[in-house]
C-alpha cells in the first residue's frame, strides 16, 4: 500500500482515493486528466449530464459549436458522394439527422470500401446515438466522423462491434447516461470506465453510520453510485446524485464542527481593555466619528478579547466601511493589555499599504521608544520576503523582544525564524488567500492560542459563509462612514461607441489637470507571446497611453511580474502623488488607499466578476472628490456581460452584488477553483441551491461531534482529513 493511501482509515476512502491508473491503466488515466479526474472517486462523481431513454430524441437546437456531445436522433437522409478513385479518401457519406424539428449534418470521408461499410451500419437502425464534436459548415451545424450506435424500433443496439456493445445498458435498463466527454473519451468509454471503477468498491463499507443516513434520509453509498451509473429510472439516478451532494455538505460541515470543537478546548490569555492607555489616546485624536456599525462590532471584539476562549471571528465589510479602523482598535487594546498583534496580508503591496496606513493613523503613537514619542506609543514593524537582510533582522529582533506591539507582514510572518514575545491577537486580511494550515502556523507562535480576526472586503452571501467559514462567527459592516465621496459607474460600449473610449482618456487628462489621480485596470499582463490570448494587456495599454492620449502625463505601470522593490516603489510614488495615473492589473484590488484618486477605467471589464469589479472601484472616491468608474467592454452584445456590467453601474450595495455574483458565476468559480492538487472538495454541492441541505448537515455535524467528540469514527476521521487536505489553499476565489 502506498503512503498516500495508508492515511485512510476506511476501505471506502482508500479505494475512492486510489489513482485511476491502478484501475484503468496509465494511458486511459492520462486521458482523464483533461477532465480533471485523477482518482476513482473523481470518476464516480463525474455524473452524466443527462439520461436518454431508447425512444427519446435530443433537442438539436441546444447544440453548441465546439462542444463534444452525444445526441440521439432519427436518420432522415443518407447520400453517398463517390470520388474518382476507389482507394483515395475523396469519397464521403452525408447523413442528415433530425429530432423532428431541427437538423444536424453528419459527414464521413474515406475510401469506397469505408463509405460502403458506414452506409450499411447507418441503415441498420432508424435511430442512432452519435458522439462527436459539433462544428459548422456553411452556417449549418455539422459533426464529422462521429462515433455512433444504431438502434432499432425497440431502442436496442444493432450491430456486433465490441466498442459499440459498451452501450448495451440501453437494452438492459432503457436508460443511457450521457457524460461530459472529450474527443479521446467518448461517453460510452466513460460509462465503461465508471463500471470498472464501481467494481472496486464492491465490499467497501459506507463511510457514515446508519444514524446519519437515516437522519439525512439517504441511501447507502454503493446503492447511490450504482443508481447513478446504471440507472433503472431517472428518479433513481437523481436519488443517487442526492447522496453525493449530501456527502459533500456533511463532510464540509463535519470539518467545520470539529474545528469549532477544537477551538473551544484551547485557552487564550484574556486581553482586557483598559482606559487611559494607547487605545484611549488613539480615540482622542481620531479626526472623525465612528459609525454605529463600527462601534457595535468593536464592542463585540473587546468582549471576546476579554475571554479565555480564543476569538474566532470573520469581519466582512462593504468597500470603505472602515474595517481597518475596527481591527486597529482591537490591536491597540491587546497592546494595552501587554500583548502583541500581527496583521497578515496576502501581498507585499497590501502589507506595505497596511503598514503605512497604521503608522499614519497612529501618528506619534507609532513611535515606540523613539525620542519624543508619545508616552503610550508602540513600535510598528513591517516584515516581508523582499526586505534587505539588515532591515529584516532588525524587524525580527523587535518582534521577538516585544518592542514592536504591532507586526505587519506577508507570508514571511509564517517563517520558522519569526518569533514573538507575547503574540495575543492575529488579524488575517483576505482569508481566502490563505489556507487553514497557514493560519495554524501563525497561531503556534503564540503563548497559548491567540485571538483571531479574519477580514474580508468581499461581502459574502450567507450560504457561502455558512459553508466555507463555518468555524468562524461572522460580523458585518455595511454602513459607509460619513464624508466618503460618491462613486458613479458608467458602462462604455467600446464596439458600439468607440468615441466614448477616446472621451474616457480625455476625462483622465482633465482630472489630472485638476490635481487628481486615476487608475487604469487591465485583466492580464500581456507580452506573453501567446497568440491565443484575447484582449489588450496592461503592458501594451501602458505603452499606447504614454505615447498617445496621455503623453506628457506621469503614468506608472504595476503588475505581479515586476520585481518586489519596483512594485513597492511604484505604489509609493502613486500614493505620494509623484505619478498621475497608474496602469495596473488587479494587484490594486484590495487595500490600496489613495484618497486623491477620483477616476478608474477598467479595460475589458467583461473579464471580471461582479464582486471583483466592486472591489476595484472601491479604490477611488476615498477622499473628498466624487469618483467616476468607467467599465470599458467590447462584449456588450453578450446578454450575461450586459446584465453583469449594468448591475454594477446600477448599485453600490456590495452585499446585493455578492448575491448576484453567486447566481451568475456559480460556486464552481466561487468555491475554490485553485484548491490544493487542482481538485475542489465541492464538485456537486451548490451553496445557492442547497441552502436547506447545508443547514440540515450543519445540525447533523453538531450531533456527530456530540456523539464522537474525539473523531474516532473512521468515516468521520477520513472525511475531515480529506476536506482539510483539499481546502489547504484558496477557499473563496472571487477574482
N, C-alpha and C positions, 0 to 999 in steps of 0.2 A: 504494500500500500504506500502511495506517495505521501510525503509530508503534508502536502496540500490537503489531501483527503482525510488524513488522520486527525484533523482538528474537529471533525464532525462526530457527534455522539450517537446519532441515529443512522440507521441504514438508509432511510429515505433521503436524508440530506447528503450523505456521501454519494449516493447514486445520482441525485439531481445535479450535484456539482462536479460529476465526472466529465472529463473532456470529451467532445464529440468524436475525436479521433479514436478513442478506445472502443467506441460502439460502431462507428460508420467507416472508419479508415481515414487516413490523413488527407487523401485527395478530396473526398466528399466534405470533410470537416473544413478544409480550406475554402471550398465554395460557399459554405455557410457564413464565412466571416463578413461577406458583403452585406448580409442581413443582420450583422452584429449578434450572431448566435454562435456561442463558443462552448456551451455546456449542454448536457442532457436537459437540464431544467429550462434553459433558454429555448430549446427546441420545443419542448412540450408546452411552453407558454406562448409559442408562436401560433396564434389562433387563426383558423380560417376567416377570411374577410366576410364570406357568406357561404351559404349552403345551397346547392342546386338539387332538385329532385329530377327524376328521369323524364318528366314531362314539362319542366319549366324552362322557358327561354329567357335569355339575357336581354335586357333593355339596351340595345346597341347605341342609343343616343347618349348613354352615360360614359362611353369610352373616351379616354383622354390620350392624345398623341404622345408617344414616348413611354407609355405605361405598359408593363408586362401584365397581361390579363389572360383569364380563361373565360371563354364565352360559350354558351350553348345556343345554337341557332339551327334553323332549318336550311337545307341546301335548296336554293331557288333555281340556280342555273349552273351548268358545268360546260366549259368550252375549251377545246384543245387548239393551241396555235403551234403548228409544227414548223421548225426551221428547215433549211435546205438540206442539212447534213444530219444523218441519223445519229451519229455519235457525238456531235457537237452539242454543247449545253445552251443552245439557242432556242429550243422549244419551250413552251410554257403551258401550264394548265391554269385557267382562270375559273375561279369558283365564286359565286355570289351567294352570300348568306343573308338571311333575313330573320327578324323577330316578329314579322307580320306588319311592321311599320317602317323601320329603317333598314339600311343595307350595309354590309361590310364586304369589301372585295378581298379575296384571298388569292395569292398568286404563288405558283411553284415553277421554278426554272430547272431544266435538266435535259438529258438525252431522251430520245423517243422511248426507250425502254422504261426509264423512270417515269415519264409522263403517263405511259400506259398503266403502270402499276398504281400510281396515285389516283388515276381516273377510276380504276376498278375499286380501290379502297373507299373512295368517297361515295361511289354508287351503292355500296353495301347497306347503307342506312339512310333514314330520312332526316335524322338529326345528328349533330356531332358536337363534341366539345373540342374547341380549337384553342391552343395555348401559344401565345407569342407576343411580340411587341407591336403595338399599334403605331402605324406610320401613316403617311399621307402621300397620295399620288393624284395630281390634277385636282387638288382641293377635295378629294374624297378619302375617307378612312380606308386604310389598307393594311393587311397583315401578310408578310412574306414568309414562306416556308414555316408555318406554324406546326407544332406537334398536334396531332389530332386523334380522337377516338370517335368512331361512328356507332350510333345507337339505333336499335330497331324500334318498332312501334311501342313496345312494352318498356322501353328505356334500358334494355340490356345491351351490353357491349357485343359487337360483332367483330369477327376477325381473330387471329391467333397470335398476333405479335406479343412477345413476352413483355416488352415495355408497356404496351397498352393494357395488359392484363393487371397492371398495378391499379387500375381504376375499377377493379372488379367489385369494390364495395358498392358501386351503383346498383348492381343486380342483387346484392345481398341485403342492403338496408334501404335502398331507394334514395339515399342522400349522398352527395359528394361535396366535401369541403374544398373551397377554392382559397388557397393560401396566398398571402403576399409573396411573390416569387421573383426570380431573376431569370436571365437568359440561360444560365447554367443550371438553374434549379427550377424546373417547371413544377407546377402544383402537384402532379402525381408523384414526382420524385420526393417532394417534401412529405407527402402523405405516407409514402413507404418508409421514409426515414423516421417519421414520428411513430409509426407502428413498431419499428425495431427498437427505438428508444423506450417506448412504453413497456416493452417486454422485459427490460432490465429492472423494472420496478415490481415485478410480479409478486414477490413475497415481502415487499417493504411495508413497514408499519406506517400508520397515519401519524403525522407529527403532533396532532392536537389530541388531548384527552377527550374522552367521549362527552364529558360535561360541556366542553367548549363547543363541540359540533352541535350538540343538542340546543344549547342556548342560542347559537347563531343560526340554527335550522339549516345545517349544511350537510351534504352527502360526504361519504368517505372520499379521500383524495384520489385513489385509484379509480373509483367509480366515476368521479368527475372527469378525470383525464380520458378515460375510455369513452365517455359520453361526448366529449369534445372532438376526438379524433376518429371515432367510429360511431357516429350518432344513429339512433333509430328514428328520432324526431328532432325538429328544431327546438322544441320545448326542453328536451333532454340535453341538447347541446348548450342551450342558454343556461340551464341549471348547472352544468359543469363549469361554465365560464364564471358563474357567480361564485363558485367555491374558490377559484383562483383569485378573484378580486377580494373576497373575504380574507384570504390568506395574506395578501399584501397589506390590507388595512390592519389586520390583527397583529402581524409581525411588527409593523411600524409602531402601533400603539403600545404593544408589549415592551418594545425597546424604550419608548419614552417613559412608560410606567416604572420600569426598573431603574432608569436614570433618576427619576424623581425620588424613588425609594432610597437609592444610594445617596443622593444629596441630603436626604433627611437624616442619615446616620452620621454625617460629617459635622464637625463643630468648628465654628468660626469665632474669632475674638470679637466681642462687642465693640463697636466704634461709635460711642455715644457723642452726640453733637453737644458742643459746649459753646457758651456765649462768650463774647469778648475776645475771640481768637481770630484766626486767619479768615474764616468764613464771614464773621461779623464785619471785619474790616473790608472785605471784598464787597459785601452787600451795601455797605455805607457809601462806596464810591461808584456803584453802578449808575450809569447815566440814563437808565430807563427803568420802567416798572415792569416786573414780571407779569406774564399773563396768568389768568386764573388756572389754566391748564398746567402751566409750569409750576405754580405753587402747589397744586394738588399732587402732581407726580413727585415733586421734591419731598413733600410730607411723607409719601409712601416710602421713598428711598431712605429718608432719615430713620423712619420707624424700623425698616428691615435691617439697616446697618447696625441698629442697636439690639440685634438679636444674636443668639448663639448659633442659630441655624443660618447657614450661608445664603445670602440673597442670590436668586437665580431669576433674573428679570430681563425681559425684552422691552425696549422703548422704541416704538415706531413713531415717526413724526413726519408731518407734512413738510414739504420743502420750505425752509425758512422758519420753521416753527420754534426753533430755539433749543434743540436737543443738546447742543454743546454746552450751553449755559447750565442746563439742568445737571448734566454729567459732571461739569466742573465744580459746581457747588457741592455735589456729593463727594468728589475727590478731596475738596478742601476740608469737609467735615472729617474725613478719615485722617488727613494730615493733622488736623487739630487734636485728634484722639491718639496721636503718636504713631500712626501707621504711614505706609506709602501707598501710592496709587500708580497703576500702569495703564496706559492707553495704547492699545494695539490697533494699528491701521494697516490696510491691505497693500498700500503702495507708498513709495517714498514721497511722491508728490503730496499725497494726502497726509502722511505723517508730518512732513515739513509744514504743511498748512495748519494742522492742529497745533504744532509747537509754536508757530508764530502767533496764532490766534490766542492761545492760552497766555503767552507772555504779554501780548498787547492788552488783554482783558485784565490781567493782574497788575500790570504796571510795576510800581516799585515793590509790590508784594511778591514779585518773582525774583527778587534779588538774592535770596539765600543769605549767605554770610558776607555778602559784598559790603564794603564800606558805604555807609549812607543808606542802606536798605531799611525798609520798614521793620519794626520790632518783630512782627509775626511773619515775616517773609519766609518763603521756602524756595528751594532751588528747583528749577525745571531743566531736565536734560533730554536730549534727543539721541536716539540710538538707531542707526540704520546700517545696512550692509555695505554701503559705499563710502562710509566715513573714513577719513585718513586714520592711520593706526594710532597716532598720538591722541587725536580727539576721541577716538573710540575707547582707548584705555582710560582716559580721564572720565568719560561718561560712565564706564563700568565701575570705577572706583567710587564715584559719587553715589551711584545706585547701591552698591554693596555696603557703603558706610552709613547709609541712611541720610546723608546730607541732602540728597535730592528727594523731595517729597513727592514729586510727580515725574514719572519717566514715560516719555512718548517714543514709540518706535514701530518698526515693521516686524516682519518675521525674525529679524535679528534678535528680538527680545526672547525668542524661544531657544537660543543657543545655550549650550551647557555652561559656558563661561559667565553668563549673565546671572548675577545673584542680587538679592535684596536684603536689607537689614530687617524689614518687617512689612512684607507685602500684604496689605489688608484688603485691597479693592482692585479689581480688574475691569476695565472698560474695553469692550471689543467693538470696534466700528465696522459696520458691514459684515455681520456674522457669516453671510453666505459665501464670503471669500475664504473662510477658514473651516477646517474640519473639527470634529469633536476631539480628536486626539491632540490637535494643536492647542485647543482651549485647556485641555487637561495638563499639558506640559507647563503652561504658564501658572496654572493653579498649584503645581507641585513645587514651585519656587517660593510658596508662602509658608508661614508658620501656621499650621492648621489649614483650613480651607478658606480661601479668600471669598469675599462677596463679589459677585459677577453681575455686571450690567452690559447687555448687548444692545447696540444701537443700530437702527436701520433707517435710511432715508427713503426706503421704498415702502409705501403703505401696503400692508399685506392683507388680503382677504381673510376673513375669519377661518374659513375652511382650510386655507393653506397654513395659517398659524397653528391651528389645532393639530394638523398632520405633521408638520415639519418642526415646529418649535414647541411641541407638546411638553417638553421638560422645563419650559420657562413660563413664568407668569408674564402677562402682556399688559403694558400700559401704552396709551396713545396720546399724541399731541396733534390736534388738528387746527388749533387756533393760531392765526398768524399774528405776531407782535405788532402793536401799533407803530406806524411810521414806515412800514415796508411799502415800497412803491408797487404799483400795479403793473403786471406784465401782460401785454396783449399779444395774441398769437395770430399770425396770418399765413394761410397756405398759398404758396406760389406755384402755379402750374407751369413748369418750365417748357413743356412741349406746346402748350396752347398759347401761352403769353410769354414768349422769350424776352420781351422788353421789360417785363417785371423783374427779371433777374438782373438786368442792367440797372434798374432802379434800386434794387437791393444793395448793390455795391455803392451806388451814389448815396444811399441812406447811411451807410457806414462812414463814408467820407464826411458827410455832414455832421455826424455825431463826433467824429474825431476833431473837426474844426471847432466844435463847441467844448473841447477839452475832455470828452468822454472816450470810452474804450469799447471794443467789440470782440466777440468770439465768432469764429467760423469753424464749424464742426463737420468732419468727414467720417464716413463709416469704415474706411480702410486706409492703410498707409500708401499702397501703390508702389510702383517701382519694383515689383516682384518679378517682372518678366513673364508673368503668366498670361498668355493671350486669352484665356478663358475668363479672366477677371472682368467683372462688369462695373461700369461707373468710373468716375474720376477719383483718384486717390489724393490724400492730403498733400503729398509732395508735389504732385503735378498742379494741383489747385493753388498751392502757395506760390509756385513759380509764375503761374498765369496772373495772379493778383499783383505781385510785386513788379511785374513787367507790363501790366495793363491798367485796370481801373483803380488800383491802389498804389500806383507808382508814386513815390515820394512820401508815402505813409510808412511809419515804422511797424513792420509786420514780422511777427515771430512765428516759429514753427515748433510744434511739440507733438511727439508720438512715442510709443512704447519702445521702439528700437533704438532710440537715441541713448547715448551714454548717460548714466545716472546724474553725473555732475552737470551735464548740459541741460538735462530736463529741469533740474532744480534751479539752475541759473536762469533759464528762460522763464520759468514760473515766477521767480523772484523779480525779474525785470518787468514782467507784465503787472504784477501786484504793485510794484513801486511806481508805475506809470511811465517806465522807460520804453515800453512798447505800446503802440496804439491798438493793434489788432493781433490776436493770437489765433493762428490757423492750427487746429488740433484734431486728434482723434478723441475717443471717449475717455482718455485719461483724466479729463477735467470733469467727469460726470458727477462725482460726489465730493463734497467737502471744500472745493476751491472757492475762496471768498475774495472777490474783487469788487467792492461796492461801487466803483466808478464805471463798471461795465454796464452798458444800457442796451446793447443790441447783440443779438445772436442770429446767425444764419446757419441752419442745419442743411447741409448738402445731401442729396439723395435721401431725403427724410424717410422714404418708404422702407429703407433698410433697417430702421429702428423700431423697437416695440413701443407701445404706448407709455409704459412706466419709465422706460429709458428716456424718451423724449421729454417727459415731465421732469425727470431729474436734470436733464441738460438745461432746460430753460430756467431751472431754479438757480443757475449760476448768474443770471442777470436780474436787475431790479432789486439788488440787495442794499442799495444806498438810497439817496434822496430822489434819484431820477427815475421816471417811469421806464419800464423795459419793453422792448419790441422783439419778438421772436418770429423769424421768417422761416417757414418749413418749405424748402425747395424740393420739388419732385417732378420727375418726368413720367411717372407711372399712375397718374390720377385716373386713367381710364379703367384701372382695376378697381372693382367695387369695394373690396376689403381695404385697399390702401386709402381710397377716398373716405370711407367710413372712419378709419383709424385716425387719419390726419384731421378730419373735420371734428372728431370728438375732442382731440387735443385743443383745437382752436376754440371750441365752444365752452370749455370749463377749465378752471384751475384747481378743481377738487381732486386731489390725488387719490383719495380713497375710492371715489366713484370710478376714476380711471383705472385703478388697480383691478376692480371687479370686471370692467370691460376688457382689460388686457387678458385676464384669465379666461374669459369666454372666447376671445378671438384666437389666442395663441395656444390655448390648452396647456395642460401640465407637462406635456412632452417637452415643451420649452421652459416651463416654469420650474419643474422639479428635477433638476439635475441632469442635464444633457452631458455634463462633464464629470460624471461620477468616476471614482477610482476604478481603473480597469476598463473604462469605457462603457460600463453597463450600469443602468439605473435599477434600483430595487423596486421602482414603481413602473411596471410595464403596462398594467391594465387599470389600476385604480385612478379614478378621476375625482379630484377633490371638488370639482364643480358638480358632478352628477351623483356622487356617492356620499354626500354630507351626512345623511342619516346613518349609513353604514359605518362611517368614521366615528360618529357619536356612540353607536352601539358597541363597536370594538374597543373604544376607549373605556367604557364601563366594564367590558369583559376582561380587559387587560388589568384593570384595577383589582378585579376579583381574583385574577390569576396570581397577582403579586401577594394578595392577602393569603391565598391558599399555599403558595410556594414562595415565601419571601427570599429564599436563598437561590432561586432559579435552578433547582435541582432536576426539574422535569426535562428530560433530554431534548424533546422537541422545542420547548421554550428556550433552552440554552442555545440550541443551534439557530433558531430564528433570530435571537438577539445578536449572536455572533455574525450572522450573515448581514443583517441590517446595518450593524456598526461598520463592517468591512466595506460595504457598498456605499455607505454615506460618508466615508472619510475623504471628503472632497467638497465640491460645491453642492450645498443643499438647496439653495434657492437661486436660480440663474435667470435673471430678468433682463440680461443685457445681450 
